[in-house]
Amino acid sequence: MIEVSLREGAEHIDLCDALKVAGLVDNGAEGKHVVGAGKVKVDGVVETRKRCKIRLGQVIEFMGKKICIRAS
């Protein structure tokens, strides 16, 4: 499982940005594309909102990998 930490004081990270920080996409545009195409799940449910706010403890799934959001 890949862990992504929120910046100190932040309450969320946008879904497309979390994919980029985790190193699963090369840039934000690619992140937006894969989310919009329905290739990403959040907590087991397909998510197509590119700027979906991901909060502590949520799990993102993409390309057989899981990303967990942690506090900094």
N, C-alpha and C positions, 0 to 999 in steps of 0.2 A: 504494500500500500504506500502511495506517495502522500506525504504530508505537506500541506501548504499552510503557512502561518499568516494570520491577518496582521496588518500593520498595527502598531501600538495605538490604541484608542479607536480603531476601526471596528464597526459592528458587522460589516459584510464585505464581500468582494463580488464583483460581477462575474457571472459564469464564464464568459469568453476570456476574461482576464485570468481566472483561476486555471483554465486549460493552458494558457500561455506561461504562467508562472511555474506550473508543474512540468513544463517542457514537452507537452504532448502535441502542441501546435507551434508553428514557427512565428506566428504573429497574430494580432487581434483580428485581422480580416479572415484568416483561416479559421480562427475560433468561432467567429460569428457564422461562417459558412457551415461548419459541422453541426453547430447547435441548431441553426435554422433548418438543416436537412434531417433533423430528428435522430441524430447519431449519438446523442448524449442523454444519460439518465441522471436524475438527481433523486436520491433516496429511493431508487428502484423504479421511478416513473420517468418516461420520456419527457424531456423539457425542450421546448422550441423557442423560448424567450431568451434572446441573446444576452440581455442585460439583467437576467434573473439574479436577484440578490441572494447570494449564498452565505449562510451564517454558520457560526461555530457548531461543530458536530455533524454537519450535513456531509453526505458522501456523494461524490460525483463518479460516474462510470463512463469510460470512453475507451474504445479499442482494447477491451479486455483488462483495462487497468482501473484501479480505484484511487480516488483522491479524497483524503479526509481533511477537513478544515479545522485548524487548531488555533488557539490563542498564541500571540507572539511571546 
